[in-house]
């Protein structure tokens, strides 16, 4: 993002997030990439302590009541740590959007507040083994019996499959209903969610990304987000932060800075390699593009 347009308050926030990023232990990053750490709880808790999660959300729920510019700017700074950290950091904005817009007051108190504080974590369960991210092709079903919905099916590539305390799960409640076929649910891990497999994704290890299995998993009806068969509305809404924050990924800038520093230190033929046009032109091209 072009800092020349930032207000003094936005510059201050950017510096605040940058200081947090610098405080993240280098060893944590290395251990995550080596698959020694499945989920970085300390990163989540520290971000919450510094009140850097869910910046857009109302102050009454622990947010700062800021805007999209601040949210995307913060994601950009965090992404300098690598894709896993940016992905985790933005999850509060994504799942939190559904809770903030469609959740009941009780749901906001029980689920939104804790993820903004960093004392709990949430995952989004959308993609399925057979249909991929085809939202209306979902095969996970939820059947209502009494005061509960019973979920059966699988979701995969769920960030926080290992690590999250609850998940925003989309399941079919009205087969053949077209756009009105799916509902959204808050499913706590303790409801009986099974983690089948945690993926070792290259470049994105350490986020606990894996597959979830639901076998007649009971979910109380008060955990329905929005109305029954209105999951599409929830889905479209949470796609807004999911797409916007992806535009704030600033990892490429961090890589460029590393390359530039290396070019200033590396010696060859009696001078730094930055002095060679073959290197300096490439760095200049990266900056301008």
Order of alpha helices (4+ residues) and beta strands (2+ residues): alpha-alpha-alpha-alpha-alpha-alpha-beta-beta-beta-beta-beta-beta-beta-beta-alpha-alpha-beta-beta-alpha
